[in-house]
Amino acid sequence: MASHTRQRLVALVGAAGLALTVAACGGNNTGAKDNLDKPECTAFKDYAGHAGKKVTIYASIRDKEADLLQESWKQFADCTGIKVEYEGSGEFETQLNVKVNGNNAPDVAFVPQPGLIDTFVKGNKLKPVSDKTKSLATQNYSADWLRYATFNGNLYGAPLGSNVKSFVWYSPKMFQEKGYKVPETWDQLIALSNTIAGTGIKPWCAGIESGVATGWPATDWIEDVLLRDQGPDVYDQWVAHSIPFNDPKIASATDRVGSILKNPNFVNGGIGDVKSIATTAFQDGGLPIVQGKCAFHRQASFYANQWPDSAKVAADGDVFAFYFPPVDPSKGKPVLGAGEFVVAFNDRPEVQAVQTYLASAHHANSRAKLGNWVSANKQLDLNNVASPIDKESVKILQDPKTVFRFDGSDLMPSGVGAGSFWKGMTDWITGKDTKSTLDSIEASWPK
């Protein structure tokens, strides 16, 4: 969906927009020098020759997350003498279009929607990455990741941060006390849900309210289950609209989701009835787990930031997550995820240098060491990842058996992915039937 990554980051870091700046030594003065002769700057020798130049970056990442992001490239900026000016916005997608169309585009943007990248490419607004950037990106990321930013045979962006969405959060403490085992198949998951329901606890809790983006968590459910119900080939056909949105295969996956989310015996634990899912903020959707009022909450790795500070997030803690089990394990390990791509609206040498650095293993590991971050960069050292759930995410992303697919609504036309799909799933939760819901979304697809 075209803006849910922004909405999720809003949840992580707050609601106020903020412009932040990191200034490299030397500024933008005539005759500015770099610091590449210093021992600590050896890793940046390949980025020489740009001291005093300025590069602007625009993204949706703000507040604490923005501070960490800027810290991750501070040494690069100090050593090369490049002045990196960063601005984060809570209205990123809207304002990026305004900036680009007003001839005030940033040098670089972190775009989480391949569909938006495609729009800019078709409008001749983006520059293909340099040969150096392409070489590093090809070395450090899988072909699956690169294809999401490849159009007309040209790579327009290197991946940056990532998240894994195929997780089910639960309470290890509850499981230990009750003797429950983590399910490894869909049938085991449903059987355990029925067992828990039999104890008087509604096993699942959820929330899909997210302001103007209300509905996106339900679209993630559909995408995640479609990968399990029908497989990656059907998923790809659906995203590309080579099969209609109301195809029986999509209806099958939607009804499978409904067997949980629209089941009054299963939801909404600790919150209310089925319809309460639509009015419960996604940030609050899983919190009944730590209160012992719910057992399961399907949500991405970034949800780790929503648990109370008093809750230990670990395999032996108060809350943790397991891989959302497949319907048929013999068909591989489907994983839904998302992430940002570093795209450039200008191709000045210093802009290319920044874009190349952000595709490097050095940057991925520098950012990971600061915490609260995941990347699909194959050179990311797991030892630099502190959070247990982030470690699990990196393991999944680096596992050659993983069948990864990018968030489908981020790949769809924005009027669908960030419009009729969100609204349709909200209506579905509050009572609309599957056929009418899918028919309505199909009718909204651009002709």
N, C-alpha and C positions, 0 to 999 in steps of 0.2 A: 504494500500500500504506500502511496506516495508520501505520506507524512508520519506514519506511525513510529518510525525510528526516532524522529524528533520528539514525538509525544512520550516515548519511553525515556529518552534522555531528560525530558522535562521532569519526569517522575524521579529520576535519579538525582537531579541537581537543583531543582527548584523552578520557580515560575518566572523569575525576572530576567529579562535580556541584559546582556552585559558585553561591552567591548573591552578586550584585554590586549595588552601589547607586550611583546618581548623584544627588547632592544639589544642587538648585538653590539659588542665593543666596536668603536670606530665610526658608528653612525653612518650618515650619508654624505660625509665630507669629501671634498676633493683630496686625493692622495691618501685616502683611508687605507689602513693596512690590516692584514689578517694576523692571526696568532698561530699560524701553522708550523712555526719553528719550535713551539713549545712541546715538550714530551707528551703531554696529555692530548695533544691534537693530531697525533700521528694517524689516527683512523680517518681523518678528514682531508688527507693530502689530495685526493682526487677531486675535491671541490674547490680548488684554489682559483683565484682570479676574479672574485666577485665582491671583495671588501668594499663596504660603503653602499652597496646596492640594497634596495628595499624590495621585499616580496610580501604581498598581502594574501592572507588566507581567510576564508569565510566558511562557517559551518554551523551546525545546530548545537554543538557541544558547548556547555556553559558552566560557570561557577566552579565548583571543586574539580569537576572532570576537565574543565578547560585549563585550570591551573596545572593539573598533572600532565596534560597534553603538551603545554608549553614548556614545562620542565623537561619533557622527553627530548626536545630538540634544542634546549638552551646551550648545551656544550657545542653542538654543531654551529649554532649562530655565533657564539663567542669565538670559536676557532676560525671560522671562515670570514667573519666580519660582515655577514649578510644580516641585514635588519629584517626580522620576520615580524610582521604586524598581524595579529590574529583578532578576529571578531566573531563572537558567537551570538546567534539570534534564535529566539523562540519562534520566530516566523520565518525560518530559514528558506523553505521552498518558495513561499510567496515572494519574499524579499529578494531572493536570488534572481528570480525571473524579472523583477522590477529593475534590479541593478544591470542585468545583462541587456535587457531591452532598452534601457536608458543609457547605454554605452558607458556604464560605470561598473563593469564587471570586475570582481577581484582577480588577482593573478591565478589563485588556486582556490578550489572549493572541495570540500569533502561531501560527496553526494551519495546518499544511501539508496537511491532508486535508479537502477539501470534504465528504467523507462524514461526518467528525466534526462539521463545522459543521452539517450537516443534522440530525444526532442532537441537538445542543444546541438547534437551532431547534424541533424537534418536542417537545422537553421544556420549551419556553418559558424557556430559560435565557439566550438572547442578546437583545441590543437591536439593532434596525435602526440603521444608521448615520444620522447627522444629515443634514439637507439640504445643509449645507456640505461634509461629507465626500463625500456622493454626487455633488455637483457637481464637486468636484476629481477624484474617482475616474473619473467619466465622461469628463472632459476628458483625463485622463492615461493611461487604459488602454483597450484595445480591448474591444469587447462580448464577445469570447470569454473574456477574463480575468474580466470582471465576472459573467458568468453562473455561474461556478463557486461564487460566494458569494451567489447570488440564489435565494431560496426564497419561494414564495407571492407573488411580485411585489415582494418587499422585498430590498434589498441589506444584507447583514449583515457584510460585511468588505471592506476595500480591499486590493488586492494590495500586497506589500512586495518582498521579494527573489525572484529567479527563478533557475532554471538550465535549460540546454539539454542534453538528453540525446542528441540525434542526432549524435554525434560518433564518429569512429574515430581513435584515437591511433596515430601512426606515427613513424618516424625519418626526418626529411628528409635526414639524413646518409647513411643506408642507401639511400634512394631515389636520391640524387645519384650515389653510388658505383656502384649497380647499373643506373642508367638507367631506373628505374621512373617511371611517371607516376601522379599521383593519379587514381584511377578516378572516373568521373562517373555510372556506371550500375551496377546490381547485377551485370549480366553481366560488366562490366569488372572489378568487384571480385573475382568468383569466378575469372575468368580469371587475374588477377594472383596470387590465392591459390594456384592450381594451379602457376603458374610458380615461385613462391617455394618451394612444397613440393617441386618438382622439383630444387631446389638442396640439399635435405637439411635445410632449416629448416622446422619446422612454423610456418606463417604466423600463426596466431592464438593468443593467450594470454588466459586468463580466470580469474576467481575469484568465487565466489558465497557464500563463508562469511562470515557477519556475526552471529555469536552467535545470539540468539533470533530475529533477522531473516534468518537464512540462507535464501537463495533469491531475495531481491529483485532482484539484478542480472539473473537469468535472466528474471524477469517483465518487466523493462525491455526485454530483447531481444524478447520476444513482442510487446509493445506497439509497439515501434519498427518491427518487420518487418510486423506486421499493417497498420499505416498504409500501408506500401509495397506489400504483397501484395494487399490488399483495398480500401484507401481509407478516408477519414474517415467516410463514412456507415456502413459496416459496423462500424468501430471504435466509433462512437456507439451502435449497436444492441447490440453486445457488452457495452459498459460498462453500459448500461441494462438488460441482460438481456432485451431484446426478441427476441434470438436466443440460443439456449442456448450455454453455454460449450463444448460438444462439437459445435457446428455444423461442417459440412465446411469452411467458410471459415476458421474458427479452426484447424482441423486443418492446412489448407494452409499457413497462416503458421507454425505450430509446426514442421511438417516443413521449411519453408524455413530456419528457425533451426537445426534439426537438421542441415541440410546443411553447416553450419559447426561448431556446438558439439559435435555427436556424430560428427563425421567424424575418425577416428583419423589421417588424413593431414594434418589441419589443426590439431589441438590436442593437447596443451596446451604450446605452445612454451616451452622452458626450464624447465618445471615437472614434467610427467609425462604420463599418459594422460588420456583423456576424464574418467574418474571423479575425477581430481585436481582438476577444476574445483570440485567440491563441498566440498573440504577446504582450498582455497586462499582465504585472506582476500581480500576484494574490494580492500582497500588494496594488496595485493601482486600482484594479477592482471595488471597491465600492465608491471611492472618489468622483465621479461625484454627488453623493447624496447630499453632503454638498454644492455643487455648484449649486444645483437646476436643474441639467441636467439629472437626473435619479431618479427613485422612489424606486426601489427594488434591493437588492443584497443578494443572498443566500450564506451565509458563516457562519462559526462556531463562537462560543462565543469568541475565541481568537482574532477575527478580531477587537475587541474593541481597541486593541493596535495600529491599523493602522490609526485611525482617527486623524486629526490634533489636537494639544494640545488646540487650540482655540475652538474646537467643544465640546459642552456639551453632554455627553453620558448618557441620562436619558429619561424616559417616557415623560417628558415635555421639553426635550432638543432639540438639533440640529439633533441628530441621536440616534436611538435606534433599538431594534429588537423585532419581534414578532415570535411566534412559527409557523414554516412552516406548514400550515394547511393540514389536512388529506383529502383524496378523499372521504372517507366514515367515518364520525365521529363515527358511531355505531361500527366500528371495532377496537376501542381503540385509544390510543395516541402513535403512533410509533415515536421513537426517535433514531437518528443515533448519535453515539459518538465514542470516542476513549480515550486512556490514556496509562500510563506507568505501568509496573509491576516490582516489586523489586525482582530480581532473584539473586541467589548466586552460584558462581563457587567453593566456599570453604565452609566447614561446621565447622570451628573452633568456639568455644563458643562465642568469641567476635563478629564474623561475624553474628552468629545467633541472638545475642543481638541487633545488629544494624538493622537487617532485621525485627525483632519483633517490635522494637520501631517504625520503619517507617510504620508499619501496625496499629499503635495505634491511638486512638482518640486524645491523647495528641499531637502527631505530626501533625495530620490533622488540629487541631485547631491552633496550633502554626504557621503553615505555612499560614493558611488562614488569620490570623491577620496581616500578613505582606503585604497582598494585591496581586491582580493579580494572583489568583489561585482558582481552583475548584477541588473538589474531590467528589467521590460517597460514601465516608465514611458516614455511616448512623448516626454516632455520631458527625458529623460536625455541630456545632451550627451556625445557619444562622446569628446570631448577630455578629459573627466574620468575616462575609463576607461583605466587604464594597462596592464593585462595584455593581451597579444595575443589570448589565447583568450577573455578576457572581451569584448574588442572584437568578435570574431567572433560571440559569443553575442548581443550587443546588436544587431549588424547583422541577424542572423537574426530576432530578436524584433521589430525595427522594420520589417522588409521586408514590404511589403503583399502580396507573393506567397506568403509563408509561410502554410501551412495548419497552424495550431498545435492540438495536442491535449494536454490535461493527462494526467499519469500515470494510466492506467486503474485500477490497483489502489488508488490513493488515492481514487478515486470510487466504488469498489465497497463493499458491506457489509464491515465490518472482519473478520468471520469468514472471508471469502473473500480479500479483497485483502491482508490481513495475516495470513492463516492458511493455508487450503487451497491457495491459489495459490502462496505461497512454498514450502510443503512439497511440493506437486505437482511443481513445476519442479525441486526438488532430487532427488526420486525419479526424475524423467524423465532428468536428467543421469546418474544412477547406474545407469540401465538399464531403467527402466520405459518401455513403449511409449506412443506418442502417444495412441491411443484410450483405453487404460485410465487414463492420466493425466487427460485432459480429462473423461472420464466421472466420475471421482472428484471433480473440482472442481465439475462441474455438480451432482452429488448433494448437495454441501455448501451450495449457494445457499439462503438463507432462503426458506421457502415463503410 
